[in-house]
């Protein structure tokens, strides 16, 4: 059971009128999300879904402030963590749309005072993490100061060297986004934070998004938590994120993040620029990085293209996922630092909006006895006994006799597509393909850990076979 004895679920109504199918999907998703929140033990969790400029689902579970008994809402501000990178990318896209920025021009074209080798880097290389810039400043001391202007962080680059020749490898870098913030500031003629507010957030109705002030928490801000050995703890020493504002230092809400995606569909960012931003960068080796201008390029379990970015930092686990072909946006914000398969969770949630809802499965009363094969990443295979049976209320549960506590007992939730299920775990949702006729067989995928961008070409994590 979750540490809280009660659950607070808030639905913010919009002018959207759901169809019967959408109402069924929402009801099914409600049950899934409530169980997921209880499973994960996080303090609070908010989920917002929009499509074609309509908010079609927006709810929250748990607490923004457990001690103050303030419930989580979809309008509660949470640290974005690295989702801040796509806030910055959106600003880059706007400047490119307005003809003020060329992604492939060297930074020295805009920042003549920048020293080599950074002067020769391009926006595309930095935003796509192929520039060779280290992930963090060289000294921990650089993180212990409050920075009022992004240009104050420029000395960070005097103390680090490029890790490799640009475009010859991929290396994730939050530090590189400091240069992009300085670039935005120079081109726009406004302080970076002011440009983000006035030219990005306000036009996109992201009214709750702003730089993170680690000293101020109103009732609209989530307190910060972390999990330690399955126990929820509140953060006491909150870090100042001003040294990495453009890469991780904002607060936002799940609703604001899906509002942002209108920029990519309504012309705020031109179609030509959107295509550039959503195009994978190719290294000099010929390998695609599956990252564009800030955005990660992915596919869900059904092969639908997705554009996404996730974040994890002190007090937060976050994600924004966009389905460009369906103009569907999904954001999850959690005010707890935790291990969480958040991209996969968002993909599985999307299934409830990408497909017509179906009636709940009729589960057979006799339990299904299983043989469970665990395909280890090192190539080895372990075999466990397992079982699928139902609770009194008809909810199916999968049991696996394994030493991994998180896989021993988990609920199954049917998704709209036949034989597709979400397995609710302490680490988020996993995709289970499960058929009951003529015999029970299934495959459980943990595709976030695999390099293949199409996921389902890989071996499943678990294979299930009914014992006859």
C-alpha positions as CSV (number, residue, x, y, z in Angstrom):
1,X,0.0,0.0,0.0
2,X,1.1,3.6,-0.6
3,X,2.3,5.5,2.4
4,X,-0.8,7.8,2.1
5,X,-4.1,6.3,3.1
6,X,-6.1,8.4,0.8
7,X,-5.7,9.4,-2.9
8,X,-6.6,12.7,-4.4
9,X,-7.6,12.6,-8.0
10,X,-8.4,15.9,-9.7
11,X,-9.9,16.3,-13.1
12,X,-9.7,19.7,-14.7
13,X,-12.6,20.1,-17.1
14,X,-12.2,21.8,-20.5
15,X,-14.5,22.5,-23.3
16,X,-13.7,19.1,-24.8
17,X,-16.7,16.8,-24.8
18,X,-15.5,13.2,-24.7
19,X,-17.1,10.5,-26.9
20,X,-18.4,7.3,-25.4
21,X,-15.2,5.5,-26.5
22,X,-13.0,8.3,-25.0
23,X,-15.0,8.0,-21.7
24,X,-14.3,4.3,-21.7
25,X,-10.6,4.8,-22.3
26,X,-10.5,7.4,-19.6
27,X,-12.2,5.1,-17.1
28,X,-9.8,2.3,-17.9
29,X,-6.8,4.7,-17.7
30,X,-8.0,6.0,-14.3
31,X,-7.8,2.5,-12.8
32,X,-4.4,1.9,-14.4
33,X,-2.9,5.2,-13.2
34,X,-4.2,4.8,-9.7
35,X,-2.6,1.4,-9.4
36,X,0.6,2.8,-10.9
37,X,0.8,5.6,-8.4
38,X,0.3,3.2,-5.5
39,X,2.9,0.8,-7.0
40,X,5.6,3.3,-7.5
41,X,5.4,4.8,-4.0
42,X,6.1,8.3,-5.4
43,X,4.7,11.4,-3.6
44,X,2.7,12.8,-6.5
45,X,2.1,12.2,-10.2
46,X,0.4,14.3,-12.9
47,X,-0.6,13.3,-16.4
48,X,-1.9,15.5,-19.1
49,X,-2.8,14.5,-22.7
50,X,-3.7,16.9,-25.5
51,X,-4.7,16.4,-29.1
52,X,-5.2,19.0,-31.8
53,X,-5.2,21.8,-29.3
54,X,-7.7,20.1,-26.9
55,X,-6.9,18.9,-23.5
56,X,-8.4,15.4,-23.5
57,X,-7.2,14.1,-20.2
58,X,-5.6,15.9,-17.3
59,X,-5.4,14.4,-13.8
60,X,-3.1,13.9,-10.8
61,X,-2.6,11.5,-8.0
62,X,-1.0,11.8,-4.6
63,X,0.5,14.8,-2.9
64,X,2.4,17.9,-4.0
65,X,3.2,18.4,-0.3
66,X,2.6,15.4,1.9
67,X,3.3,17.2,5.2
68,X,1.1,20.1,4.2
69,X,-1.5,17.8,2.8
70,X,-1.6,19.7,-0.5
71,X,-2.8,17.5,-3.3
72,X,-1.0,17.1,-6.6
73,X,-2.6,18.8,-9.6
74,X,-1.9,18.9,-13.3
75,X,-1.2,22.6,-12.7
76,X,1.3,21.9,-9.9
77,X,4.8,23.1,-10.8
78,X,7.5,20.5,-10.8
79,X,11.2,20.7,-11.7
80,X,11.5,19.9,-15.4
81,X,14.9,18.4,-15.0
82,X,16.3,17.7,-18.6
83,X,12.9,18.4,-20.2
84,X,14.2,22.0,-20.0
85,X,16.4,21.1,-23.0
86,X,13.3,20.9,-25.3
87,X,12.0,24.2,-23.8
88,X,15.3,25.7,-25.1
89,X,15.0,23.8,-28.3
90,X,11.6,25.3,-28.9
91,X,13.2,28.8,-28.5
92,X,15.8,27.8,-31.1
93,X,13.1,26.7,-33.4
94,X,11.3,30.0,-33.1
95,X,14.4,31.9,-33.9
96,X,15.1,29.7,-36.9
97,X,11.5,30.3,-38.1
98,X,12.0,34.0,-37.8
99,X,15.1,33.8,-39.9
100,X,17.4,34.8,-37.1
101,X,19.2,31.5,-36.6
102,X,20.8,28.9,-38.9
103,X,21.3,25.6,-37.1
104,X,24.5,24.9,-39.1
105,X,26.3,28.2,-38.8
106,X,29.2,28.2,-36.4
107,X,28.5,30.0,-33.1
108,X,31.2,32.6,-33.9
109,X,28.7,34.0,-36.5
110,X,26.5,35.1,-33.6
111,X,29.0,35.2,-30.7
112,X,32.2,36.8,-32.0
113,X,33.7,36.8,-28.5
114,X,33.6,33.0,-28.1
115,X,36.9,31.3,-28.0
116,X,38.0,28.2,-30.0
117,X,37.1,25.4,-30.1
118,X,33.6,26.4,-29.1
119,X,33.4,29.2,-31.7
120,X,33.4,26.6,-34.5
121,X,30.6,24.5,-33.0
122,X,27.1,24.7,-34.5
123,X,23.7,24.8,-32.9
124,X,22.9,21.4,-34.4
125,X,25.9,19.8,-32.9
126,X,25.4,21.2,-29.4
127,X,21.6,20.7,-29.3
128,X,22.1,17.1,-30.6
129,X,24.9,16.3,-28.2
130,X,27.5,15.6,-30.9
131,X,29.8,18.6,-30.1
132,X,32.0,16.7,-27.6
133,X,31.2,19.1,-24.7
134,X,31.3,17.3,-21.3
135,X,28.1,16.8,-19.4
136,X,28.8,19.0,-16.4
137,X,31.2,21.8,-15.4
138,X,34.7,20.7,-14.4
139,X,34.3,21.7,-10.8
140,X,31.6,21.0,-8.3
141,X,32.1,24.5,-6.9
142,X,30.6,26.0,-10.1
143,X,27.3,24.4,-9.1
144,X,27.2,26.1,-5.7
145,X,26.7,29.7,-6.9
146,X,23.5,31.4,-8.0
147,X,23.8,32.8,-11.5
148,X,21.5,35.7,-12.5
149,X,22.6,35.8,-16.1
150,X,23.4,32.8,-18.4
151,X,26.5,34.6,-19.7
152,X,28.0,34.3,-16.2
153,X,28.5,30.6,-16.9
154,X,30.8,31.3,-19.9
155,X,33.9,30.7,-17.7
156,X,32.8,27.1,-17.3
157,X,34.2,26.5,-20.8
158,X,37.6,27.8,-20.0
159,X,38.1,24.8,-17.7
160,X,36.9,21.9,-19.9
161,X,38.1,20.5,-23.3
162,X,36.1,18.8,-26.0
163,X,36.0,15.1,-25.5
164,X,36.2,14.2,-29.2
165,X,36.1,15.8,-32.7
166,X,32.6,17.2,-33.3
167,X,30.2,14.9,-35.1
168,X,32.4,11.8,-34.5
169,X,30.4,10.6,-31.5
170,X,27.4,11.2,-29.3
171,X,27.9,12.4,-25.7
172,X,24.9,13.7,-23.7
173,X,25.8,17.2,-22.4
174,X,23.8,19.5,-20.2
175,X,26.6,21.9,-20.1
176,X,26.4,22.6,-23.8
177,X,23.0,24.1,-23.4
178,X,24.5,27.0,-21.5
179,X,26.1,28.0,-24.8
180,X,22.7,27.8,-26.5
181,X,21.1,30.0,-23.8
182,X,23.9,32.6,-24.4
183,X,23.2,32.3,-28.2
184,X,19.4,32.9,-27.7
185,X,20.2,35.9,-25.5
186,X,22.6,37.4,-28.0
187,X,20.3,36.9,-31.0
188,X,17.1,38.0,-29.3
189,X,18.7,41.0,-27.5
190,X,16.8,40.0,-24.4
191,X,18.0,38.1,-21.2
192,X,17.5,34.4,-21.9
193,X,14.9,34.0,-19.1
194,X,12.9,37.1,-20.4
195,X,12.9,35.8,-24.0
196,X,11.7,32.4,-22.8
197,X,8.8,34.0,-20.9
198,X,7.8,36.7,-23.3
199,X,8.4,35.0,-26.7
200,X,7.9,31.3,-25.9
201,X,5.9,30.7,-22.7
202,X,3.3,33.5,-22.9
203,X,2.4,32.9,-26.6
204,X,2.1,29.2,-26.0
205,X,-0.1,29.7,-22.8
206,X,2.6,28.1,-20.6
207,X,1.7,30.4,-17.8
208,X,3.1,28.3,-14.9
209,X,6.6,27.7,-16.5
210,X,9.5,29.7,-15.2
211,X,13.1,29.3,-13.9
212,X,13.3,27.2,-10.8
213,X,13.8,29.2,-7.6
214,X,15.1,26.7,-5.1
215,X,14.3,29.0,-2.2
216,X,10.6,29.6,-2.9
217,X,7.8,27.0,-2.7
218,X,4.2,28.2,-2.8
219,X,1.1,26.0,-2.7
220,X,1.4,25.8,-6.5
221,X,4.9,24.2,-6.3
222,X,5.5,20.6,-5.5
223,X,7.8,19.7,-2.7
224,X,10.7,17.5,-3.7
225,X,11.1,13.8,-2.7
226,X,13.2,10.8,-3.4
227,X,12.9,7.1,-2.8
228,X,15.4,5.2,-0.7
229,X,15.0,1.5,-0.3
230,X,11.4,1.8,-1.1
231,X,10.7,4.6,1.4
232,X,9.7,8.1,0.5
233,X,12.0,10.8,1.8
234,X,11.7,14.6,1.4
235,X,14.7,16.5,0.0
236,X,16.1,18.8,2.7
237,X,19.1,20.3,0.8
238,X,17.7,21.6,-2.4
239,X,20.3,22.4,-5.1
240,X,20.3,25.6,-7.1
241,X,19.8,24.9,-10.8
242,X,20.8,28.3,-12.1
243,X,24.1,27.0,-13.4
244,X,22.2,24.8,-15.9
245,X,19.0,26.8,-16.5
246,X,18.7,26.0,-20.2
247,X,19.4,22.3,-19.8
248,X,17.6,21.5,-16.6
249,X,16.7,24.5,-14.5
250,X,13.0,25.3,-15.1
251,X,9.7,24.4,-13.3
252,X,6.7,23.6,-15.3
253,X,3.4,21.6,-15.2
254,X,2.1,18.6,-17.1
255,X,-0.4,20.9,-18.7
256,X,2.1,23.5,-19.8
257,X,4.3,20.9,-21.4
258,X,1.6,19.6,-23.6
259,X,0.6,23.2,-24.5
260,X,4.2,23.6,-25.7
261,X,3.6,21.1,-28.5
262,X,1.2,23.4,-30.2
263,X,4.2,25.3,-31.4
264,X,5.1,22.3,-33.6
265,X,1.6,22.0,-35.2
266,X,0.1,25.5,-35.5
267,X,2.9,27.4,-37.4
268,X,4.5,29.0,-34.4
269,X,7.5,27.0,-35.6
270,X,7.4,26.7,-39.4
271,X,6.8,23.2,-40.9
272,X,10.3,23.3,-42.6
273,X,12.0,24.1,-39.2
274,X,10.0,21.4,-37.4
275,X,11.1,18.8,-40.0
276,X,14.7,19.9,-39.3
277,X,14.3,19.7,-35.6
278,X,12.7,16.2,-35.8
279,X,15.4,14.8,-38.1
280,X,18.1,12.6,-36.7
281,X,21.6,13.9,-36.8
282,X,24.1,11.7,-38.7
283,X,27.7,11.3,-37.4
284,X,30.7,11.3,-39.6
285,X,30.8,7.5,-39.1
286,X,27.4,7.3,-40.9
287,X,25.5,6.3,-37.8
288,X,22.3,8.1,-36.9
289,X,22.0,9.4,-33.4
290,X,18.2,9.3,-33.2
291,X,18.4,12.9,-31.8
292,X,17.5,16.1,-33.6
293,X,17.5,19.6,-32.3
294,X,17.1,18.7,-28.7
295,X,14.4,16.1,-29.4
296,X,14.9,12.4,-29.2
297,X,13.4,10.4,-32.1
298,X,11.8,7.2,-31.2
299,X,9.0,4.7,-31.9
300,X,6.3,3.2,-29.6
301,X,5.3,-0.4,-29.3
302,X,3.2,-0.3,-32.5
303,X,5.9,1.5,-34.6
304,X,4.3,4.9,-34.4
305,X,7.0,7.7,-34.6
306,X,7.4,9.7,-31.4
307,X,9.4,12.8,-30.5
308,X,10.3,13.0,-26.9
309,X,12.5,13.9,-24.0
310,X,12.7,12.8,-20.4
311,X,14.3,14.2,-17.3
312,X,15.5,13.1,-13.9
313,X,17.0,15.3,-11.2
314,X,16.7,16.0,-7.6
315,X,13.0,15.9,-6.7
316,X,11.7,15.1,-10.2
317,X,11.1,12.6,-12.9
318,X,9.5,14.0,-16.1
319,X,8.7,13.3,-19.7
320,X,7.1,14.9,-22.7
321,X,6.2,12.7,-25.7
322,X,4.7,13.9,-29.0
323,X,3.1,11.8,-31.7
324,X,3.5,14.1,-34.8
325,X,1.3,12.0,-37.1
326,X,-1.6,12.0,-34.7
327,X,-0.8,15.5,-33.1
328,X,-1.0,13.8,-29.7
329,X,1.0,15.1,-26.7
330,X,1.5,13.3,-23.4
331,X,3.3,14.7,-20.3
332,X,4.0,13.0,-17.0
333,X,5.5,14.9,-14.1
334,X,6.5,13.3,-10.8
335,X,7.8,15.2,-7.8
336,X,10.0,12.3,-6.7
337,X,13.4,11.3,-8.0
338,X,13.0,7.7,-8.9
339,X,13.9,4.9,-11.3
340,X,11.0,4.9,-13.7
341,X,10.5,3.7,-17.2
342,X,8.8,6.9,-18.1
343,X,9.1,6.9,-21.9
344,X,7.6,3.4,-22.1
345,X,4.9,4.4,-19.6
346,X,3.9,7.4,-21.8
347,X,3.8,5.2,-24.9
348,X,1.5,2.7,-23.2
349,X,-0.8,5.5,-22.0
350,X,-0.9,6.8,-25.6
351,X,-2.5,3.5,-26.6
352,X,-5.7,4.5,-24.9
353,X,-6.0,7.6,-27.2
354,X,-4.6,6.1,-30.4
355,X,-7.1,3.3,-30.6
356,X,-10.8,2.8,-30.0
357,X,-11.6,1.5,-26.5
358,X,-12.6,-2.1,-26.2
359,X,-14.7,-3.8,-23.5
360,X,-12.7,-5.3,-20.6
361,X,-11.4,-8.8,-21.2
362,X,-13.4,-11.7,-19.9
363,X,-10.9,-13.6,-17.8
364,X,-11.2,-17.3,-17.3
365,X,-11.6,-18.4,-13.7
366,X,-9.0,-21.2,-13.6
367,X,-5.5,-19.8,-13.0
368,X,-3.0,-20.1,-15.8
369,X,0.2,-21.9,-14.7
370,X,3.2,-20.6,-16.5
371,X,6.8,-21.3,-17.4
372,X,8.6,-17.9,-17.5
373,X,11.9,-17.5,-19.4
374,X,14.0,-14.5,-18.5
375,X,16.3,-13.4,-21.4
376,X,19.2,-11.7,-19.7
377,X,21.0,-8.9,-21.4
378,X,24.3,-10.9,-21.2
379,X,22.6,-13.6,-23.4
380,X,21.8,-16.0,-20.6
381,X,18.4,-17.5,-19.9
382,X,16.8,-18.2,-16.5
383,X,13.6,-20.2,-16.1
384,X,11.0,-19.4,-13.4
385,X,7.5,-20.7,-12.4
386,X,4.7,-18.3,-12.9
387,X,0.9,-17.9,-12.7
388,X,-1.8,-15.6,-13.9
389,X,-5.0,-15.5,-11.9
390,X,-7.7,-13.0,-11.0
391,X,-8.6,-11.1,-7.8
392,X,-12.2,-11.1,-6.5
393,X,-12.9,-8.0,-8.5
394,X,-11.7,-9.6,-11.7
395,X,-8.4,-7.8,-12.0
396,X,-5.7,-10.2,-13.4
397,X,-2.4,-10.5,-11.6
398,X,0.8,-12.1,-12.9
399,X,3.0,-13.9,-10.4
400,X,6.6,-14.8,-11.1
401,X,8.7,-16.9,-8.7
402,X,11.9,-14.7,-9.0
403,X,14.3,-13.1,-6.7
404,X,13.4,-9.7,-8.3
405,X,10.9,-8.3,-6.0
406,X,9.5,-5.9,-8.6
407,X,8.4,-8.7,-10.8
408,X,7.0,-11.1,-8.2
409,X,3.4,-9.8,-8.3
410,X,2.0,-7.2,-10.7
411,X,-1.5,-6.3,-12.1
412,X,-2.3,-6.5,-15.8
413,X,-4.4,-3.9,-17.5
414,X,-5.8,-4.5,-21.0
415,X,-5.1,-1.9,-23.6
416,X,-7.4,-1.1,-26.6
417,X,-5.4,-3.2,-29.1
418,X,-6.0,-7.0,-28.9
419,X,-3.5,-9.0,-26.9
420,X,-1.8,-5.8,-25.6
421,X,-1.5,-5.2,-21.9
422,X,0.3,-2.9,-19.5
423,X,2.0,-4.5,-16.6
424,X,2.0,-2.1,-13.7
425,X,5.3,-2.2,-11.8
426,X,7.2,-0.2,-9.2
427,X,9.3,1.1,-12.0
428,X,6.4,2.2,-14.3
429,X,4.4,0.5,-17.1
430,X,5.9,-2.3,-19.2
431,X,4.4,-3.7,-22.4
432,X,3.1,-7.3,-22.3
433,X,1.8,-9.0,-25.4
434,X,-0.4,-11.8,-24.1
435,X,-2.8,-14.2,-25.9
436,X,-5.0,-16.7,-24.0
437,X,-6.1,-19.0,-26.9
438,X,-5.6,-21.7,-27.6
439,X,-3.0,-21.6,-24.8
440,X,-1.6,-18.7,-22.8
441,X,1.6,-17.3,-24.3
442,X,3.2,-13.9,-23.8
443,X,6.2,-11.7,-24.2
444,X,7.2,-8.8,-21.8
445,X,9.3,-6.1,-23.3
446,X,11.7,-3.7,-21.5
447,X,12.6,-1.8,-24.7
448,X,14.1,1.3,-23.1
449,X,17.3,-0.6,-22.4
450,X,17.8,-1.7,-25.9
451,X,19.6,0.1,-28.7
452,X,17.3,-0.9,-31.6
453,X,15.0,2.1,-32.3
454,X,12.2,-0.2,-33.4
455,X,12.2,-2.1,-30.1
456,X,10.1,-5.1,-30.9
457,X,12.8,-6.6,-33.2
458,X,14.7,-7.5,-30.0
459,X,14.2,-10.4,-27.7
460,X,11.6,-9.8,-25.0
461,X,12.7,-9.5,-21.4
462,X,10.4,-12.4,-20.4
463,X,8.7,-15.1,-22.4
464,X,5.6,-16.8,-20.9
465,X,4.3,-20.3,-21.8
466,X,1.4,-22.0,-20.2
467,X,2.2,-25.3,-18.6
468,X,-0.1,-27.9,-20.1
